[in-house]
Amino acid sequence: MSFELRHECGLFGVVGHPEASRLTYHGLKWLQHRGQESAGIAAVNNGAINVRAEMGLVHEVFNAGSLAELPGETAIGHVRYSTTGASCQKNAQPLVLPTKFGPVAIALNGNIVNAPELKEELSAAGAIFATTTDTEILVHLIHRSCQRKFADALVEALQQLEGAYCFLLLTQEALWAIRDPAGYRPLALAQLGLCEVLASESVAFHHPQIRAKYEREVAPGEILKIARAGQESLFPFPKQPVRECSFEHIYFARPNYGVFSQGAAKTRMAIGGRLWEEAPVEGGVIVPVPDSGIFAAMGYAQAGNLPLAFGLTRDHFTGRTFISPKQVSREQGVDQKLCAVPEIVAGQEVVLIDDSIVRGTTSRKIVGIVRAAGASRVHLRISSPPFCSPCFFGVDTPRREELIAANNGVEQIRDYVGADTLAYLSLAGLENVLTNQAGGEHRHCTSCFSGQYFTAAALIEERMK
């Protein structure tokens, strides 16, 4: 479990349902793993856009009374973990901002790489920003466009953005769903009777209070307009290679359904099988680091015909430490959250399966917990390549100098975390599995493992100097 990685955000939208806000509330609850700092819902009713967005979990921000204050048949919702902009009330989304086309509610999952440059230009031209997020920039660009139609202004504004993004925009007439041309972040569409539903992960469609039928992914580079009159798709961007985030498959997505039309559990088991092929341990007991290491551990154990046992247990009543705002909180969270089962690990050679090593401090603590419970040897196997480069596309990773794999070899990392042996999945192995799972298409971003950036590369290289 990569406690040290901070996730991006989750989006949910409903068009044409009399209780759009209530459905959005339930959908956000099943996207809560994507962000736990703030939650918000905006709904349009008789031409007015009402919003409630506050710090806290979905069930803390909303109740029957607050949802009743958000009437209307169209709504968008957001759960946030800050990747840009401070974690504070004013940055909670959706944002509702005035434009010459009328009010616009907006929510973002991702990161606009050229946001600082755009913000400087807009501020010099007189724009006043209400938040410190990059989400707001798109609305300012729309407002300042010389185009007379909202759709044309939206296209013009989007063409100025560089980065990875999925937007949901709510106007008085329609909901707009947008995915960047490279398709870094996931966004799916479903049908519920005569209404449409959108979500960052298809798992939200299966909430018992929703039960929408998955239809398709919003395509990379697609601007999807959904209104009473029906759907309309625009594809205004030049076609480019698709670069879906590989870490969605490895860690972020909930395993029961997955993202990008791929099942996360199946993919993680295949990754675990490939990890066994590359770095087998003969004998011992396979112990997943809960929860993100479970399916990779299953694949590893099956490939090696080895016993799998839950030698680590997780306290589900402790908050998710990977979103703790400070490193000290995350490190303390590991001690409070995980404990070993001595009956399983004592006297055993333990093969720990985890999804990643970021700073190394979490892995060091986990290895120490297993040793303290009596393990004779601890072998650490990581179901991703070394995490050596920061992500600029919607995941708030540490700076390069804080990434242990950016500055140390495998043996140095093994020594630091205290394992007897350490092995990572190779980059070629990961790409092989993801390509096979995608039906033979090579369409994944692995920049955090390779250091090769395909979007806004010049800007990123300059900032990494």
Buried (B, 14 or more C-beta within 10 A) or exposed (E): BBBBBBBBBBBBBBBBBEBBBBBBBBBBBBBBBBBBBBBBBBBBBEEEBBBBBEBEBBEEBBEEEBBEEBBBBBBBBBBBBBBBBEBEEEBBBBBBBEBEBEBBBBBBBBBBBBBBEBBEBBEEEEBEEEBBBBBBBBBBBBBBBEBEEBBBBBBBBBEBBBBBBBBBBBBBBBBBBBBBBBBBBBBBBBBBEEBBBBBBBBBBBBBEEBEBEBBEBBBBBBBBBBBEEEEEEBEBBEEBEBBBBBBBBBBBBBBEBBBBBBBBBBBBBBBBBBBBEEBBBEEBBBBBBBBBBBBBBBBBBBBBEBEBBEBBEBEEEEBBBBBBEEBEEBBBBBEEBBBBBBEBBBEBBBBBBBBBBBBBBBBBBBBBBBBEBBBEBBBBBBBBBBBBBBBBBBBBBBEBEBBBBBEBEBEBBBEBBBBBBBBBBBBEBBBBBBBEBBEEEEBBBBBBBEBEBBBBBEBBEEEEE
